[in-house]
Amino acid sequence: MFTGLVESLGTVRSLERRGDAARLMLETSLAGELSPGESLAVNGCCLTVTGKDDIGFDLLVETLNRTNLGGLSSGSRVNLERALRADGRFGGHFVQGHVDTTAKVIASDSKSADLNLLIEIPPAGAGYFIEKGSIAVNGVSLTVASLAEDHFGLWIIPHTLQETNLGDLKPGDRVNLEYDLLAKYAERQLGNRLSGIGDRC
């Protein structure tokens, strides 16, 4: 479980394609604190650390199809967050690190010290968006500031711009989206009720 509060920015050393899979290598200030087998959210995607000195990850075809990690190149900056400790402060929202889909950035405009991002809404995920609701974008816990039929808007404050890679985004870039976990459970339960699944006698 994650919170969507980015701890550190990492830099891609390499992304090596291996058939349908790939091997991702990162440089990060967290390297000394990571152990093989540990979970790390990379741009919001929960990955398993392999290797002690060289921080690397095996990306399977599902990960490459579902996320923007396959489009990374040497020098790309990625958002990193370690899994939440049991005694940790919960400051964002429930983030599993299970990316639902990617979406295209429509506009990126600076407004004074802040950044206004407009991102397309994938048709299959339209029901998960509400104004002032939560959304994880590249692993960052954010609040939906505006909502239209085919896109949503975000306001990014200077601190978030400094601590994440959201300031690197430009129109046409694809970002990882993870919908609000509670919204997905609510949809599931409502669907079950409407279909009669789980009804009690």
Secondary structure as GFF3:
##gff-version 3
##sequence-region A 1 201
A	DSSP	beta_strand	8	18	.	.	.	ID=ss1
A	DSSP	beta_strand	21	27	.	.	.	ID=ss2
A	DSSP	three_ten_helix	31	33	.	.	.	ID=ss3
A	DSSP	beta_strand	39	42	.	.	.	ID=ss4
A	DSSP	beta_strand	45	48	.	.	.	ID=ss5
A	DSSP	beta_strand	55	59	.	.	.	ID=ss6
A	DSSP	alpha_helix	61	66	.	.	.	ID=ss7
A	DSSP	three_ten_helix	69	71	.	.	.	ID=ss8
A	DSSP	beta_strand	77	82	.	.	.	ID=ss9
A	DSSP	beta_strand	101	111	.	.	.	ID=ss10
A	DSSP	beta_strand	114	120	.	.	.	ID=ss11
A	DSSP	three_ten_helix	123	128	.	.	.	ID=ss12
A	DSSP	beta_strand	134	137	.	.	.	ID=ss13
A	DSSP	beta_strand	140	143	.	.	.	ID=ss14
A	DSSP	beta_strand	146	147	.	.	.	ID=ss15
A	DSSP	beta_strand	151	156	.	.	.	ID=ss16
A	DSSP	alpha_helix	158	163	.	.	.	ID=ss17
A	DSSP	three_ten_helix	166	168	.	.	.	ID=ss18
A	DSSP	beta_strand	174	179	.	.	.	ID=ss19
A	DSSP	alpha_helix	181	195	.	.	.	ID=ss20
###
